[in-house]
Amino acid sequence: MLLYRLRNISKNFIDKKVLQGVDFDVYHNDKLAIVGDNGSGKTTLIKLLIAQCQPDSGEVICYKPNIKLEYLTQQESYEEKVAEYSVELAPLTKQLGLRMEEGPLSCGEKMKLALADIWASNADVVILDEPTNHLDFQGTAWLIDQIKKYKGTVIIISHDRYFLDQTVSKTFELEHGKLTQYNGNYSLYKSEKARLQAIQLHQYESQQKRVKEIEGKIEQLKSWSQKAHNQAGKSDTKMMGLREHERKKAKKRDQQIKSNIKRLEKELEVAEVLKPKEESIVQFSFQSKRVRGKRIIEAKNIGKKFNSHELFSNSNFYITYGEKVGLVGANGTGKSTMLKVILQKESLSHGELWVSQSLKIGYLSQDDFNASERSMIEELNLVHRNDLQQARTLLVNIGLPRHMHHQSMQTLSFGEYMRVRLVKMIMEQYDVIILDEPTNHLDMKSREMLEETLQSYDGTLLIVSHDLYFLNKLCQTTLIIENGKINRYEMNYEQYLQKKNNSENSEERDREEELMRIQNRLNSVVSQLSFLKPGDEEYLKLDEEFHQLTKQKRVLQ
């Protein structure tokens, strides 16, 4: 069933063309994503869909009267929902790992409460704008499961690639004001876009070859025409007949030139193929003087608690130089606290944390947005010409072109600001860079450029992130805070989840097999008891076994 139809939609803001001739259909039970760079018009398209603003041209049609819609925005505050918390939301918030206690809510807890409220509403259409920002893996897993089971329409704006891979079957890309539909999740969209770009590049190169051939013919004809004109212009009366012949030949050449130029212009007008935009490639290497593999951080039996609340205890782990380590845990388990302990901004309750005294540690947080009036280049504090050239190259490679390098830091977006700060840390040769939710508020291209930059970084990375795709691509070692303990695993987080799931499945199979064995034995005991009289010695033995088996069965169930 068609719910919404948008046709030939255009929308401008002052002198910026945001949407141009956009067509967009939304059906019942659609699970779709709208992707694009920051500022490409994704939120504008949603506002047009739900009549929060009007198009400059085109039409928006809603085919279901009194349609029930829920819209989760990035900016909306859900703190007032705490006072309205009801029994109806309790099962959902429990599944999300949210405990409704007095006191201020964290960003992740606010998001969980918002999602619980939306899912309890049973709307026809749910629109989610960056729903996994600040959401831990438990909350993300719950949301993925809810979307898969949801019998309505879900429209998602998100830069979380793993989340999109798990939830959507259509992907709409907004680029340069145009909307293009791809069938499939994010990975299929990327693959199909790359395939189409390869075809476009081949067509462009073939057309350029054709253009050069025609231009070559035109140049040759021009040369012949000029030669004929020169010959026709000679003043020798004996050559009067020849000059007339050359004049006709030159005229014919001129006509051929005009014909070829006209044909080329017509070909390009009818089917000109534009060169596809090339993706930026990060090429950078930071050569460290330290020895890779040497331990630089080591925790022995550490623990931390606030008053009576214990975050973690009896934890042992280490980090070696050159590793890229993910720090993972549910909201409130102590990830930020552990980072503060490493940065010596917080003390442990017990245990010992050794950090090499010679380490130069940099910290980049999602809350670190204190932009100065200085330009990008001034912010880097570089003096030597080679360093400046290297920094400029890195800035360009991570999506900050040269014309922006003298732009004030205060004019940058959060994503641009984060990239400049990261370049500064790399150029200052930090041994360890700690990143706290570095991909929040970054669009897809910015995230991919950040990944490539960090992959080229030769030092140690410690990353806290709820972006599973980002973590899996960068971190082959994971510190996991779970059940009040920090454990180190020599694998990325997705591999850990698979191993844990396989282990749980194996335990479940063992449990089911044991239950089957107990049930079979119970059936046998009951059958034997039916042939005996109460009071018989054998009856008493079997009766005791029956009670023991029943207890075992109850425990396993």
Summary of the structure (lengths in Angstrom):
residues: 557
radius of gyration: 33.6
end to end distance: 43.8
largest distance: 147.4
contacts: 1637
relative contact order: 0.08
helix: 46%
strand: 22%
